[in-house]
Amino acid sequence: MRVFRQAKWPEPIIFELGDPGRIGFMVPELEKEILEIVGEIAIPEKIRRSSPPKLPELSEVETLRHFVNLTQMTFGVENGPLPLGSCTMKYNPRIAAELAFDPRITMLHPLQDEDTVQGILEILYNLQKWLANIVGMDACSLHPAAGAHGELTGVLIIRKYHELKNQIDKKTEIIVPDSAHGTNPASSAMAGFKVVEIRSAPDGNVDMEALKAAVSDTTAGLMLTNPSTLGLFEENIVEIARIIHEVDGLLYYDGANLNGIMGYARPGDMGFDIAHINIHKTFSSPHGGGGPGAGPVCVRNVPVIPEKNIYLKDLLPGPIVEYDKEKDRYYIKWPGRYSIGVLKAFFGNVIPLVWGFIYILALGPQGLKEATEQAVLNTNYFIKLMEGVKGYSIPYDPGRFRKHEVVLSAEPMERDVGVTAEDVAKGLLDAGFYAPTIYFPLIVKEALMTEFTDTETKENIEKYAERLKEISDIAYKDPKEPKKWPQNTARTRIDNVKASHPRYVTPTWRVYRLRKEGKLGALK
């Protein structure tokens, strides 16, 4: 086994550090000239605090040490591979971080006069155009804040489409494959639709007979990602699009797996009408904890009511940047009367958008295509390394070529000796590797959904596969040993049920304090 020991500091919560009156940062007083311009800053009485907020009081060095200790107790893409399937955790280029956090960008205010922000408007304008082109669409809104937000946006566009055509009372159902991301049915339900699930065929494609049986005049649309969560390209996509369009439904593309086709195939060319894009996946900006993310939504110029000159682009949400060629000036176009409206403040999360812009600008069209090639090559090299390894299998047409990810199953190992996908995941942690996504998709028993992305090295993929083989060897010799893992991490195995139970979940300092005082259940 690789020698690995994760740091294990007895690190307290930041509120428990420091001492009253200790100062790490002083907010500078506003200069007299600024006060003359903006006037006295008076907080309205009804929202003014009765007392100052109880913030941690630490020196700069205490704060630095606290967060350095925390980073040594965790694992990120800077430590090693993060092969979370369908999460596309690729390396985030430092040049993008440096430029995206330039004060000339971070200090801009959304209410500034347009003439003072022409630079950032040009960036956003070009990004809109580039993303639309990459997915084969005609128009794009950068407004949605993340992937699931982009999903909801897409389904709300489908709803608005049918409302404008006076058929929403009849169009009540969204079809979702059983291999879809869990947020797909959630987004559909939040938009007021009934979710109709259809099964996957043994080859991993959508079961066409099940689809035909599910489609009717009540079908508002279908949500699909291609490649699928199984890492397989949907071979019947053109036929699927025809079937949905025949009943005046719209086809929505979940962009979570765009990393498997970028530069080679475009959803718009496949027949998709709407697509969301995860900037924090395909275009490398960090995910949630280091984000936030961004989930732009693009649409084809599908006619809604052509006689009134209403097209799908008119339904897009939030502000969109336009360019006045005569005046050589970028300007903000706010939602019109047919738009689904504003789903978030202003342009959403601009910093990850700038990050994605830099990524695309740096790679260019050929570089994006090569990123896809490398992602697909890495996945299929990993599959080759795992062929014939005892305890694992690849469900759904194992001989078929995968794209950006593959779903292994530890079901043979669980069946033979009782060692589960969770045990395998903990065994990877103990060797200094990050675990893949486990138990998803739900259609694969003991699933290990693995995606190395385009930024991983051949050597690390080989080491990862070697550790999986080692876990299998240990499991078949002594099935009790994997149940003890992990031992070398900052935290050993947690109780999953307890960790999710509202009696024990402690999301804020206030809740922590109340629990500690015995006023809100147990703190264990």
GUDRENDREN-407238 format. One record per residue (C-alpha): residue number from 1; x, y, z; residue in three letters. Coordinates in pm, whole numbers. Each point is the difference from the previous one (the first is absolute). Layout:
N
  nr     xx     yy     zz rest
 NUM      X      Y      Z  ALA
...
//
This chain:
524
  nr     xx     yy     zz rest
   1      0      0      0  MET
   2    116    358    -66  ARG
   3    125    166    316  VAL
   4   -254    267     82  PHE
   5    -76    197    314  ARG
   6   -239    290     -9  GLN
   7     52    285    249  ALA
   8   -221    -30    307  LYS
   9      1    326    190  TRP
  10   -220     49    311  PRO
  11   -128    309   -177  GLU
  12   -278    189    179  PRO
  13   -276    197   -173  ILE
  14    118    349    -92  ILE
  15   -244    155    248  PHE
  16    183   -183    276  GLU
  17    333    156    -95  LEU
  18    135    345     75  GLY
  19    -93    238    277  ASP
  20   -235    301     32  PRO
  21    166    313   -135  GLY
  22    259   -182   -208  ARG
  23     25    156   -345  ILE
  24    106   -152   -330  GLY
  25   -138    258   -244  PHE
  26   -107    361     21  MET
  27   -263    131   -240  VAL
  28    134    334   -128  PRO
  29   -213    305     63  GLU
  30   -157    156   -306  LEU
  31    190    298   -127  GLU
  32   -160    341     32  LYS
  33    -25     39   -379  GLU
  34   -195   -325    -32  ILE
  35   -239     97    281  LEU
  36    -70    328   -179  GLU
  37   -105   -197   -308  ILE
  38   -200   -284    155  VAL
  39   -123    183    310  GLY
  40    -39   -148    345  GLU
  41    -53   -375     -8  ILE
  42   -304    -50    220  ALA
  43   -134   -353     51  ILE
  44   -383      7     28  PRO
  45   -120    -52    354  GLU
  46   -212   -304    -83  LYS
  47    301   -202   -123  ILE
  48    263    146    237  ARG
  49    145   -242    258  ARG
  50    -57     83    363  SER
  51    357   -106     72  SER
  52    310    -79   -207  PRO
  53     14   -350   -153  PRO
  54    194   -251    205  LYS
  55    280    -71   -244  LEU
  56    317   -194     79  PRO
  57    273    224    138  GLU
  58    337   -132   -119  LEU
  59    333    136   -106  SER
  60    105    -48   -361  GLU
  61    248   -278     84  VAL
  62   -261   -190    205  GLU
  63   -242     16   -291  THR
  64    265   -116   -246  LEU
  65    105   -294    217  ARG
  66   -361   -106     53  HIS
  67    -76    -27   -368  PHE
  68    336   -157    -87  VAL
  69    -71   -269    260  ASN
  70   -341    -63   -154  LEU
  71    148    -35   -349  THR
  72    245   -261    134  GLN
  73   -296   -201    131  MET
  74   -183     -9   -329  THR
  75     57   -112   -360  PHE
  76    -20    203   -319  GLY
  77    100    -14   -363  VAL
  78    338    146    102  GLU
  79     67   -316    205  ASN
  80    -84   -262   -261  GLY
  81   -268   -138   -233  PRO
  82   -359     92     86  LEU
  83   -184   -253   -222  PRO
  84   -357     83    105  LEU
  85   -212   -129   -286  GLY
  86   -217    261   -175  SER
  87    146    273    223  CYS
  88    293     60   -235  THR
  89    245    113    268  MET
  90    280    113   -228  LYS
  91    300    207    102  TYR
  92    -69    373     26  ASN
  93    278    194   -180  PRO
  94    167    254    227  ARG
  95     21    261   -275  ILE
  96   -381     -4    -14  ALA
  97    -21     48    377  ALA
  98    246    287    -11  GLU
  99   -184    184   -275  LEU
 100   -355    -76    117  ALA
 101     80    145    344  PHE
 102    166    313   -138  ASP
 103   -133    296    205  PRO
 104    -92    172   -325  ARG
 105   -265   -271    -33  ILE
 106    -87    -84    359  THR
 107    -49    366     98  MET
 108   -248     77   -277  LEU
 109   -357     73    103  HIS
 110   -299   -122   -205  PRO
 111   -167    342     20  LEU
 112    295    187   -151  GLN
 113    -65    195   -315  ASP
 114     42   -225   -305  GLU
 115    269    227   -143  ASP
 116    224    -79    301  THR
 117    -24   -379    -39  VAL
 118     48    -52   -371  GLN
 119    287   -245     64  GLY
 120   -199   -248    207  ILE
 121   -300     38   -232  LEU
 122    222    -93   -293  GLU
 123    119   -310    188  ILE
 124   -357   -107     78  LEU
 125   -118     74   -354  TYR
 126    272   -215   -153  ASN
 127    -61   -278    252  LEU
 128   -368     -5    -95  GLN
 129     94    -41   -365  LYS
 130    269   -262     63  TRP
 131   -219   -218    221  LEU
 132   -290     15   -244  ALA
 133    233   -109   -278  ASN
 134    156   -282    205  ILE
 135   -344   -157     65  VAL
 136   -145     86   -342  GLY
 137   -256    251    122  MET
 138    -97    352   -109  ASP
 139    -27    200    322  ALA
 140    127    -27    356  CYS
 141    -71    145    345  SER
 142    278     -3    260  LEU
 143   -248     77    278  HIS
 144    -53   -341    173  PRO
 145    220    -53    303  ALA
 146     90   -370    -27  ALA
 147    -85   -329   -168  GLY
 148   -325    -76    182  ALA
 149   -100    365    -38  HIS
 150     65    -35   -372  GLY
 151   -217   -312     -5  GLU
 152   -287    183    166  LEU
 153     48    285   -247  THR
 154    -24   -243   -291  GLY
 155   -319   -160    129  VAL
 156   -155    341     72  LEU
 157     73     92   -363  ILE
 158   -183   -317   -106  ILE
 159   -292    103    222  ARG
 160     -6    354   -141  LYS
 161     12   -138   -355  TYR
 162   -318   -197     57  HIS
 163   -167    284    194  GLU
 164     53    239   -291  LEU
 165   -151   -258   -232  LYS
 166   -302    -34    233  ASN
 167     59   -373     51  GLN
 168    150    -18    348  ILE
 169   -320   -156    139  ASP
 170     60   -294   -229  LYS
 171    382    -11      8  LYS
 172     47   -133    351  THR
 173    282   -258    -22  GLU
 174    378      3    -28  ILE
 175    171   -326    -95  ILE
 176    323    -85    184  VAL
 177    217   -313    -58  PRO
 178     79   -220    301  ASP
 179    372     75    -50  SER
 180    -51    378     36  ALA
 181    152    218    267  HIS
 182   -216     18    310  GLY
 183    -60    371    -46  THR
 184   -179    -58   -334  ASN
 185   -323   -134    151  PRO
 186     28    252    285  ALA
 187     26    292   -244  SER
 188   -296   -132   -200  SER
 189   -213    -33    311  ALA
 190     98    347    122  MET
 191   -118    142   -333  ALA
 192   -340   -162     53  GLY
 193     30   -303   -227  PHE
 194    -69   -364     64  LYS
 195    313   -211    -42  VAL
 196    -21   -308   -222  VAL
 197    302   -229     36  GLU
 198    103   -231   -283  ILE
 199    242   -289     29  ARG
 200    335    -57   -165  SER
 201     43   -284   -247  ALA
 202    261   -275     66  PRO
 203    241    180   -234  ASP
 204    -18    317    212  GLY
 205   -201    200   -251  ASN
 206   -348    132     72  VAL
 207   -249   -286    -41  ASP
 208   -176    116   -316  MET
 209   -311   -208     57  GLU
 210    -35    144    349  ALA
 211     46    351   -140  LEU
 212   -265    -48   -268  LYS
 213   -240   -134    261  ALA
 214     63    301    225  ALA
 215    -31    273   -264  VAL
 216   -346    147    -53  SER
 217   -178    331    -54  ASP
 218     68     75    367  THR
 219    380     -9    -52  THR
 220    147    346     57  ALA
 221    360   -107    -50  GLY
 222    281   -241     75  LEU
 223    312     56    214  MET
 224    306   -190   -116  LEU
 225    375     11     25  THR
 226    219   -135   -275  ASN
 227    232   -177     67  PRO
 228   -212   -155    273  SER
 229     91    -48    364  THR
 230    128   -343   -105  LEU
 231    254    175   -223  GLY
 232   -174   -125   -313  LEU
 233    -93    206   -304  PHE
 234   -374    -21    -70  GLU
 235     -2   -168   -341  GLU
 236   -369     69    -67  ASN
 237     10    372     77  ILE
 238   -122    117   -342  VAL
 239   -299   -236     18  GLU
 240    -70    106    359  ILE
 241     -5    366   -105  ALA
 242   -241    -79   -283  ARG
 243   -239   -184    233  ILE
 244     -6    288    253  ILE
 245    -37    269   -264  HIS
 246   -287   -185   -166  GLU
 247   -217     71    306  VAL
 248    127    361     25  ASP
 249    225    -79    293  GLY
 250    341    156     61  LEU
 251    324   -186     51  LEU
 252    218    120    289  TYR
 253    373    -79     24  TYR
 254    156    -43    343  ASP
 255    354    130    -50  GLY
 256    159   -198    282  ALA
 257    171   -233   -248  ASN
 258    100    250   -269  LEU
 259    363    -84     79  ASN
 260    -48   -324   -194  GLY
 261    -98    157   -334  ILE
 262    122    363      1  MET
 263    148     86   -337  GLY
 264   -127   -322   -159  TYR
 265   -378     18     26  ALA
 266   -249    273     85  ARG
 267   -334    -52    177  PRO
 268   -172    246   -234  GLY
 269    102   -210   -299  ASP
 270   -147   -308    171  MET
 271   -341    166     27  GLY
 272     15    146    351  PHE
 273   -185    330     39  ASP
 274    136    113    338  ILE
 275    333    -71    167  ALA
 276    152    100    330  HIS
 277    377     12     38  ILE
 278    199    -49    318  ASN
 279    282    253     -4  ILE
 280    119   -162    325  HIS
 281     40   -334   -175  LYS
 282     82     17   -369  THR
 283    176    336     15  PHE
 284    197    -57    320  SER
 285   -117    256    254  SER
 286    -27   -152    351  PRO
 287   -309   -178    130  HIS
 288   -227    106    285  GLY
 289    239     12    295  GLY
 290    258    195   -199  GLY
 291   -249    156   -237  GLY
 292   -275     93    -30  PRO
 293    -76   -157   -335  GLY
 294   -176    132   -308  ALA
 295   -258   -168   -222  GLY
 296    -66    198   -321  PRO
 297   -297   -108   -211  VAL
 298      1      7   -379  CYS
 299   -290    -49   -242  VAL
 300    -55    -66   -367  ARG
 301   -202    258   -187  ASN
 302   -314   -214     18  VAL
 303   -319    187    -99  PRO
 304   -254     35    279  VAL
 305   -254    226   -172  ILE
 306    167     88   -330  PRO
 307   -281    230   -117  GLU
 308     76    218    305  LYS
 309    375    -39    -50  ASN
 310     41   -183    331  ILE
 311    283   -252     17  TYR
 312    157   -209    274  LEU
 313    275    258     50  LYS
 314   -266    247    116  ASP
 315    -72   -231    295  LEU
 316    355      7    140  LEU
 317     34    142    353  PRO
 318    200    283    150  GLY
 319    210    269   -167  PRO
 320    176    -82   -326  ILE
 321    285    201   -152  VAL
 322    -56    139   -348  GLU
 323    233    192   -232  TYR
 324    -84    320   -187  ASP
 325    219    -14   -309  LYS
 326    -66    359   -106  GLU
 327     96    143    339  LYS
 328    266   -269     65  ASP
 329   -148    -47    345  ARG
 330   -119   -289    215  TYR
 331   -323     39    191  TYR
 332   -224   -198    233  ILE
 333   -332   -128   -126  LYS
 334   -240    -81    282  TRP
 335   -272   -269    -29  PRO
 336   -289     79   -231  GLY
 337   -369    -78     46  ARG
 338     35   -363   -115  TYR
 339    303    -86    216  SER
 340    -28   -233    297  ILE
 341    135    299    193  GLY
 342    280     49    249  VAL
 343    103   -305    203  LEU
 344    291    160    182  LYS
 345    164    337     49  ALA
 346    149    156   -311  PHE
 347    236   -226   -202  PHE
 348     21   -282    250  GLY
 349    352   -106     99  ASN
 350    234    204   -217  VAL
 351    338   -117    135  ILE
 352    -43   -365   -109  PRO
 353   -126    132   -333  LEU
 354    323    196    -45  VAL
 355    190   -313    104  TRP
 356   -173   -199   -273  GLY
 357     63    277   -253  PHE
 358    373    -17     75  ILE
 359     -1   -380    -31  TYR
 360   -164     13   -344  ILE
 361    219    288   -113  LEU
 362    316   -184    107  ALA
 363    -85   -329   -169  LEU
 364   -181    119   -310  GLY
 365   -215   -231   -218  PRO
 366    273   -259    -58  GLN
 367     97     -4    367  GLY
 368   -358    -62    109  LEU
 369    -19   -289   -244  LYS
 370    325   -146    133  GLU
 371   -133     28    357  ALA
 372   -290   -224   -104  THR
 373    238   -244   -167  GLU
 374    210    -23    315  GLN
 375   -303    -45    228  ALA
 376   -133   -285   -216  VAL
 377    344   -158    -34  LEU
 378     53     10    378  ASN
 379   -332   -170     68  THR
 380     51   -279   -248  ASN
 381    359    -57    112  TYR
 382   -133    -41    355  PHE
 383   -260   -249   -126  ILE
 384    275   -199   -172  LYS
 385    198    -12    326  LEU
 386   -306   -130    187  MET
 387    -94   -271   -248  GLU
 388    -22   -340    168  GLY
 389     73    132    352  VAL
 390   -175   -226    250  LYS
 391   -288    160    191  GLY
 392    -90    267   -256  TYR
 393   -216     13   -311  SER
 394   -121    252   -255  ILE
 395   -377    -18    -48  PRO
 396   -188     99   -315  TYR
 397    188   -132   -302  ASP
 398    350    -26    153  PRO
 399    172    -25   -338  GLY
 400   -137    333   -116  ARG
 401    225    303    -26  PHE
 402    -52    254    281  ARG
 403     39    375    -15  LYS
 404    110    219    292  HIS
 405    -95   -237    285  GLU
 406    -76   -362     83  VAL
 407   -213   -166    265  VAL
 408    168   -300    160  LEU
 409   -200   -229    226  SER
 410    129   -165    316  ALA
 411   -302   -229      2  GLU
 412    209   -317    -66  PRO
 413    215     82    304  MET
 414   -303     78    216  GLU
 415   -167   -322   -109  ARG
 416    310   -214     53  ASP
 417    141    135    326  VAL
 418   -230    282    119  GLY
 419    239    285    -81  VAL
 420   -197    293   -139  THR
 421     58    302   -223  ALA
 422     22    211    316  GLU
 423    275   -225    134  ASP
 424    188     35   -328  VAL
 425    -35    378     19  ALA
 426    139      6    356  LYS
 427    287   -220   -111  GLY
 428     91    254   -267  LEU
 429      1    279    260  LEU
 430    235   -199    218  ASP
 431    255    -10   -280  ALA
 432    -14    375    -64  GLY
 433   -244    -11   -292  PHE
 434   -333    176    -21  TYR
 435   -295   -235    -41  ALA
 436   -223      0   -309  PRO
 437   -371     70     20  THR
 438   -164   -303    163  ILE
 439   -350   -146    -22  TYR
 440    -88    212   -301  PHE
 441   -154    -39   -249  PRO
 442   -264   -195    184  LEU
 443    -42   -246   -287  ILE
 444    346   -148     79  VAL
 445     36   -205    318  LYS
 446    306     83    212  GLU
 447     91    272   -250  ALA
 448    342    165    -20  LEU
 449    -39    283   -253  MET
 450    349    106   -101  THR
 451    115    296   -211  GLU
 452    365     99    -21  PHE
 453    -57    299   -234  THR
 454    250    135   -249  ASP
 455    241    136    261  THR
 456    105   -329    160  GLU
 457    327   -177    -73  THR
 458     51   -352   -129  LYS
 459    209    -86    309  GLU
 460   -272    103    246  ASN
 461   -263   -199   -188  ILE
 462    225   -306     18  GLU
 463     56     48    374  LYS
 464   -374     38     53  TYR
 465    -76   -322   -187  ALA
 466    276   -178    191  GLU
 467   -157    105    330  ARG
 468   -340   -131   -113  LEU
 469    165   -335    -77  LYS
 470    170      5    340  GLU
 471   -335     63    171  ILE
 472   -145   -300   -180  SER
 473    289   -222    108  ASP
 474    -41    107    364  ILE
 475   -377    -41    -12  ALA
 476     16   -358   -124  TYR
 477    269    -96    252  LYS
 478   -153    170    305  ASP
 479   -347    156    -57  PRO
 480      4    155    348  LYS
 481    300    222    -73  GLU
 482   -175    242   -245  PRO
 483   -268     66    264  LYS
 484    268    173    213  LYS
 485     94    253   -268  TRP
 486     95    283     -4  PRO
 487    265     16    273  GLN
 488    244    252   -148  ASN
 489   -234    296    -55  THR
 490    -82    297    222  ALA
 491   -334   -163     80  ARG
 492    -68   -372      6  THR
 493   -323   -151   -134  ARG
 494   -307    197     95  ILE
 495   -353   -119     68  ASP
 496   -174     99   -325  ASN
 497   -349    -12    147  VAL
 498     95    204    303  LYS
 499    192    248   -213  ALA
 500   -317     77   -198  SER
 501   -242      3    293  HIS
 502   -143    346     89  PRO
 503     55    -73    368  ARG
 504    375      2    -54  TYR
 505     59    219   -307  VAL
 506    156    326    119  THR
 507     16    243   -295  PRO
 508     78    328    182  THR
 509    184    137    303  TRP
 510   -333    103    152  ARG
 511   -137   -354    -26  VAL
 512    330   -137    135  TYR
 513    -18    231    300  ARG
 514   -363    -92     75  LEU
 515     83   -370    -26  ARG
 516    301     46    228  LYS
 517   -224    173    255  GLU
 518   -248   -288    -21  GLY
 519   -274    221   -146  LYS
 520    -29   -174   -338  LEU
 521     51   -374     29  GLY
 522    323   -185     48  ALA
 523    347     99   -118  LEU
 524    203   -316    -50  LYS
//
